Amino acid sequence: MSNDKTHFGFEQVPVNEKVERVAGVFHSVAEKYDVMNDVMSMGIHRLWKRFALSQTGLKAGQRVLDLAGGTGDLALRMSRMVGPAGEVVLSDINASMLSCGRERLLDKGVAGNIQYVQANAECLPFPDNHFDCITIAFGLRNVTDKDAALRSMYRVLKPGGRLLVLEFSKPVAPGLGPVYDTYSFKILPVMGKLIANDADSYRYLAESIRMHPDQQTLKEMLEAAGFGKVSFHNMTGGIVALHKGFKI
């Protein structure tokens, strides 16, 4: 990157520090991640993910990469969509999250068509034109060099393949912004303290959402990385958006 500083939430930190600090956040919250997701979103994150899955276009026998796949919510369902002849690669930069995802999926009896790969989205260790679909849910905002990550995703997609980015975004519904800010900065850290004994990590998560590009900016970033037919769909008043792009 041209600048040696980047943001960690609202704080400016050296670029080479951000990966370690983000890793610390997710090492801290890994064991309580699923519980906190349910509490934070009042269960609505399941509907957001269900809609994302409906947009994958996956068929039996295809190969899909779930980036920043964490505890395996999407990977579990996509393993059923591609079937025994297909392949799901569950990837996360964070070893604690990847381990939680692996244990969870093994507990559910999912084994044959899922691989686990610890990897940085900015430099994916896969061949060119390898995947039919890539998903990244609530992970892109934690990537230091998002442009590099999008280019890397484009490279490993097959021609005609699609990328789905499910991420927190900018509220567009009238009057929602102030309510959302109060929830994010006053209530969320308290919930993090009570449930995960970690207010600071959840304060960072709220700040990282505010630093993430808005809907139109992210659309333009996908286009700059080479993706075509890029669109986005707002959910819950724009609190979350699903971006979709194709390798033409």
Helices and strands as residue ranges (DSSP letters): E 5-8, E 11-14, H 15-29, G 30-32, H 33-41, H 45-54, E 63-67, H 73-82, E 87-92, H 95-107, E 114-118, G 121-123, E 131-137, G 140-142, H 146-156, E 157-168, H 176-182, I 183-187, H 188-196, H 199-211, H 215-224, E 228-235, G 236-238, E 240-246
